[in-house]
Amino acid sequence: MAVIDRVLVGEALVIDNRPDGSGLDLLNVAHIDLIIGPRGSAAEDAFCRTLTDQKEGVNGLLAVVAPNMMTKPATVMFNKVTIKNGKQAVQMFGPAQRGVSMAVMDCVADGTIPQDEADDVFICVGVFIDHKADIDERIQEWNYQATKQAIKSAVAREPKVADVLKNYKASAHPFQAK
Amino acid sequence: MSILDRLFTLFSAKPKGNATSAHVIDRVLVGEALVIEDMDLKNVSHIELIIGPRGSAAERAFTRTLTTQRRGINGLLAVVAPNVRTQPATVMYNKVTIKNGKQAVQMFGPAQRAVALAVMDCVAEGTIPESEAENLFICVGVFIDAKADDDRKIQEWNYRATKQALEGAIKREPSVEYLLKNYQASRHPFQAK
């Protein structure tokens, strides 16, 4: 029976301190939200729409580990912050694309996404890159980590309702009203 | 074998001519290709495309992409020449916002000719079975840099990239096995150094 037999949803945030120790590196924070699902599901429709539905500053982009090497499962990335200049565009189709693609392929290599399902699954990955992001290595590494974590939790159906119910009241959102 | 078993075998066996009725393009397939020479980044061609049969998400994407026009982003039916659109029906869309007439003409001139010829060559060569062509839909994303300046290259490179992307998609390449063997050693030209 297929592991990815329905639309699954994943999310992950990766952040660390600024290199100069001035606090959290919000400029380069990686935040991924994604969906993954089989042929015939809404994920396939969303994949086809996201790849073809271009808007000024918001571009669907096929994930490739390198040109002429698209990932399997087929993966489309879309930016969450409107792209307004060349620097942002290159961050998206350079480090972020590499980070997302490597995460997808690592998930196939380690069996999170079963190899025999990889041709029949579609992934849509929302990538948040702040327009002031300034360290390509962090964009690449953190988007790699966040994508991997989001895929793993999506496929594991985490967080479980029971866990969320146990913990949601005690949680704090970093941007909630004080 | 009892007579009932024989009868059952007879009726459950596929009629002969049916063995070839399975369609080559029976689902949404995805292809990608980049063509560049001498690192001419201004005229680089990068194609991403989907192809799929009637009733699939590719058909829905085709109809939406052709009809959802936005300022600077235009779906465009691929034609080898006016009044000669391709079969399969193919819609092209630009990945770089069109801001002036030069870009628009590059899209509906050299790029359109290139994409349309690549599609028709794929049918002529059998990559896309002729018998399926009228029941397929193709959506082709075309990247033309805002500073592209060589129409001949736009046409030739988008032709090659579209053809390569279609062939890759239909052969289901790159295969998962190939990727697993090669992805770690690969380098992305724009990755973090």
Boltz contact constraints between the chains, C-beta under 6 A:
constraints:
  - contact:
      token1: [A, 44]
      token2: [B, 57]
      max_distance: 6.0
  - contact:
      token1: [A, 45]
      token2: [B, 57]
      max_distance: 6.0
  - contact:
      token1: [A, 48]
      token2: [B, 50]
      max_distance: 6.0
  - contact:
      token1: [A, 48]
      token2: [B, 57]
      max_distance: 6.0
  - contact:
      token1: [A, 48]
      token2: [B, 61]
      max_distance: 6.0
  - contact:
      token1: [A, 49]
      token2: [B, 61]
      max_distance: 6.0
  - contact:
      token1: [A, 52]
      token2: [B, 61]
      max_distance: 6.0
  - contact:
      token1: [A, 52]
      token2: [B, 65]
      max_distance: 6.0
  - contact:
      token1: [A, 52]
      token2: [B, 139]
      max_distance: 6.0
  - contact:
      token1: [A, 54]
      token2: [B, 73]
      max_distance: 6.0
  - contact:
      token1: [A, 54]
      token2: [B, 93]
      max_distance: 6.0
  - contact:
      token1: [A, 56]
      token2: [B, 72]
      max_distance: 6.0
  - contact:
      token1: [A, 56]
      token2: [B, 97]
      max_distance: 6.0
  - contact:
      token1: [A, 62]
      token2: [B, 32]
      max_distance: 6.0
  - contact:
      token1: [A, 62]
      token2: [B, 48]
      max_distance: 6.0
  - contact:
      token1: [A, 65]
      token2: [B, 183]
      max_distance: 6.0
  - contact:
      token1: [A, 65]
      token2: [B, 186]
      max_distance: 6.0
  - contact:
      token1: [A, 66]
      token2: [B, 186]
      max_distance: 6.0
  - contact:
      token1: [A, 66]
      token2: [B, 188]
      max_distance: 6.0
  - contact:
      token1: [A, 67]
      token2: [B, 34]
      max_distance: 6.0
  - contact:
      token1: [A, 68]
      token2: [B, 33]
      max_distance: 6.0
  - contact:
      token1: [A, 68]
      token2: [B, 34]
      max_distance: 6.0
  - contact:
      token1: [A, 69]
      token2: [B, 174]
      max_distance: 6.0
  - contact:
      token1: [A, 69]
      token2: [B, 186]
      max_distance: 6.0
  - contact:
      token1: [A, 70]
      token2: [B, 32]
      max_distance: 6.0
  - contact:
      token1: [A, 72]
      token2: [B, 176]
      max_distance: 6.0
  - contact:
      token1: [A, 72]
      token2: [B, 179]
      max_distance: 6.0
  - contact:
      token1: [A, 74]
      token2: [B, 30]
      max_distance: 6.0
  - contact:
      token1: [A, 90]
      token2: [B, 190]
      max_distance: 6.0
  - contact:
      token1: [A, 94]
      token2: [B, 190]
      max_distance: 6.0
  - contact:
      token1: [A, 94]
      token2: [B, 191]
      max_distance: 6.0
  - contact:
      token1: [A, 95]
      token2: [B, 191]
      max_distance: 6.0
  - contact:
      token1: [A, 95]
      token2: [B, 192]
      max_distance: 6.0
  - contact:
      token1: [A, 98]
      token2: [B, 188]
      max_distance: 6.0
  - contact:
      token1: [A, 98]
      token2: [B, 191]
      max_distance: 6.0
  - contact:
      token1: [A, 105]
      token2: [B, 179]
      max_distance: 6.0
  - contact:
      token1: [A, 105]
      token2: [B, 183]
      max_distance: 6.0
  - contact:
      token1: [A, 109]
      token2: [B, 180]
      max_distance: 6.0
  - contact:
      token1: [A, 115]
      token2: [B, 176]
      max_distance: 6.0
  - contact:
      token1: [A, 118]
      token2: [B, 176]
      max_distance: 6.0
  - contact:
      token1: [A, 136]
      token2: [B, 192]
      max_distance: 6.0
  - contact:
      token1: [A, 137]
      token2: [B, 192]
      max_distance: 6.0
  - contact:
      token1: [A, 140]
      token2: [B, 192]
      max_distance: 6.0
